[in-house]
Amino acid sequence: MTIAAAALRQRLRRSGTRQARPIAVYVLTTALGAAAFLYPFWIPGRALPNSAHAGDAPLVAALVGALIVATISLEVRRGTMNGATIAILGVLSAFAGLGRLLDLPGNNAGMLFLVVLAGAAFGARFGLLLGMCTMATSAFITGGLGPWLPFQMLALGWMGACAGLLGNATAHFDARLELVTLAAYAWLWGFFYGAIMNLWFWPFQRGGSLSWHPGLGFTDTLHRYWSFYVATSLGWDAATALANALLVLILGIPLLRSLRRFAHRLNPVVELSDHDVS
């Protein structure tokens, strides 16, 4: 009985370690993204370059890419992702990336709504990876490569991850209620995505009553940013939000049902054999 209990404790310990590693990478990715967006607010103004993230964008892109590869590798080793899951990730990234070519109101609504639905179907971790891979794919398709790309990848990844958390909560809702909930989420993220993306360049702007400068307090910074956002982005993001919500309402039920069917079929059952504890 003692030997069996010790073996069970060892098995649980190894299982917990395997689960903790990919989660740690996801947390590190989120922390890296938040630091990349926010660090200009904490360094002296004279140290900021003339153009937004002119020097550090390649480093941020390299780190984000390395974390994506590390995350997928750990998920495969742990058994929570397999070749079919990676293939679905690639296919959805390509389809969502092509959606950027659609001439819809606002900013990239053709791909944002698919990231929301796929994240809700496959979960938060898949949604994070899908958002980042989708933006990278779309950048190569459209030629939108630039210092803004790693920040777009992070913002869209957060959208997909939060959609996964919401999808876990709404999975047992009535289909129409879930659809309305996801449409409201897509509508809100039409504004959030634009507000987050403005932060990649706003701290570097100088001059004018809508610009930020070192020494501003937290309240004054929020007030100036809100004024800047209303004056420059609110109307554009409102169009994005509306397009997102309408696409989810129109296409959501059949797409979500199909995506969840794939998610259930591809969800592997992880079992530790006796070899794992020997």
LINVEN-V671297 format. One record per backbone hydrogen bond with DSSP energy under -1.0 kcal/mol. CO is the residue of the C=O (numbers start at 1). NH is the residue of the N-H. E is the energy in kcal/mol with one decimal. If there is no record, write none. Layout:
# LINVEN-V671297
<<CO NH E> <CO NH E>>
This chain:
# LINVEN-V671297
<<1 5 -2.3> <2 6 -2.4> <3 7 -2.4> <4 8 -2.3> <5 9 -2.5> <6 10 -2.4> <7 11 -2.4> <8 12 -2.7> <9 13 -2.3> <10 14 -2.4> <11 15 -2.4> <12 16 -2.6> <13 17 -2.1> <14 18 -2.4> <15 19 -2.0> <16 20 -2.2> <17 21 -1.7> <19 23 -1.2> <20 24 -2.6> <21 25 -1.7> <22 26 -2.2> <23 27 -2.6> <24 28 -2.4> <25 29 -2.5> <26 30 -2.3> <27 31 -2.6> <28 32 -2.7> <29 33 -2.4> <30 34 -2.6> <31 35 -2.4> <32 36 -2.5> <33 37 -2.0> <34 38 -2.1> <35 39 -2.4> <38 41 -1.9> <39 42 -2.1> <44 47 -1.6> <45 48 -1.3> <51 54 -1.5> <53 57 -1.5> <56 60 -2.6> <57 61 -2.7> <58 62 -2.4> <59 63 -2.5> <60 64 -2.6> <61 65 -2.6> <62 66 -2.4> <63 67 -2.3> <64 68 -2.1> <65 69 -2.2> <66 70 -2.5> <67 71 -2.5> <68 72 -2.4> <69 73 -2.4> <70 74 -2.4> <71 75 -2.4> <72 76 -2.3> <73 77 -2.4> <74 78 -2.2> <75 79 -1.2> <75 80 -1.6> <75 81 -1.3> <82 86 -2.3> <83 87 -2.2> <84 88 -2.5> <85 89 -2.4> <86 90 -2.3> <87 91 -2.7> <88 92 -2.8> <89 93 -2.1> <90 94 -2.2> <91 95 -2.7> <92 96 -2.8> <93 97 -2.3> <94 98 -2.3> <95 99 -1.5> <97 100 -1.3> <98 101 -2.0> <99 102 -1.2> <102 104 -1.7> <108 111 -1.5> <108 112 -1.8> <109 113 -1.6> <111 115 -1.6> <112 116 -1.9> <113 117 -2.2> <114 118 -2.8> <115 119 -2.3> <116 120 -2.2> <117 121 -1.7> <118 122 -2.7> <119 123 -2.3> <123 127 -2.4> <124 128 -2.3> <125 129 -2.0> <126 130 -3.0> <127 131 -2.5> <128 132 -1.9> <129 133 -2.7> <130 134 -2.9> <131 135 -1.9> <132 136 -1.9> <133 137 -2.5> <134 138 -2.8> <135 139 -2.0> <136 140 -1.6> <137 141 -2.1> <138 142 -2.6> <139 143 -1.3> <139 144 -1.3> <146 149 -1.8> <148 152 -2.1> <149 153 -2.6> <150 154 -1.9> <151 155 -2.4> <152 156 -2.6> <153 157 -2.1> <154 158 -2.3> <155 159 -1.7> <156 160 -2.2> <157 161 -2.4> <158 162 -2.5> <159 163 -1.9> <160 164 -1.7> <161 165 -1.9> <162 166 -2.3> <163 167 -2.7> <164 168 -1.8> <165 169 -1.1> <166 170 -1.9> <170 173 -2.0> <174 178 -2.9> <175 179 -2.1> <176 180 -2.2> <177 181 -2.2> <178 182 -2.7> <179 183 -2.3> <180 184 -2.4> <181 185 -2.1> <182 186 -2.8> <183 187 -2.3> <184 188 -2.4> <185 189 -2.5> <186 190 -1.1> <188 191 -1.0> <188 192 -2.2> <189 193 -2.7> <191 195 -2.6> <192 196 -2.9> <193 197 -2.4> <194 198 -1.8> <196 199 -1.2> <197 200 -1.5> <198 201 -1.4> <198 202 -2.5> <201 204 -1.5> <202 205 -1.5> <213 216 -1.6> <217 221 -2.5> <218 222 -2.4> <219 223 -2.3> <220 224 -2.5> <221 225 -2.6> <222 226 -2.7> <223 227 -2.2> <224 228 -2.6> <225 229 -3.1> <226 230 -2.6> <227 231 -2.0> <228 232 -1.9> <229 233 -2.5> <229 234 -2.0> <233 237 -2.9> <234 238 -2.2> <235 239 -1.6> <236 240 -1.8> <237 241 -2.9> <238 242 -2.2> <239 243 -2.3> <240 244 -2.8> <241 245 -2.4> <242 246 -2.4> <243 247 -2.4> <244 248 -2.2> <245 249 -2.4> <246 250 -2.5> <247 251 -2.7> <248 252 -2.0> <251 255 -1.8> <252 256 -3.1> <253 257 -2.2> <254 258 -2.1> <255 259 -2.8> <256 260 -2.4> <257 261 -1.8> <258 262 -2.0> <259 263 -2.5> <260 264 -2.5> <261 265 -1.8> <262 266 -2.2> <273 276 -1.2>>
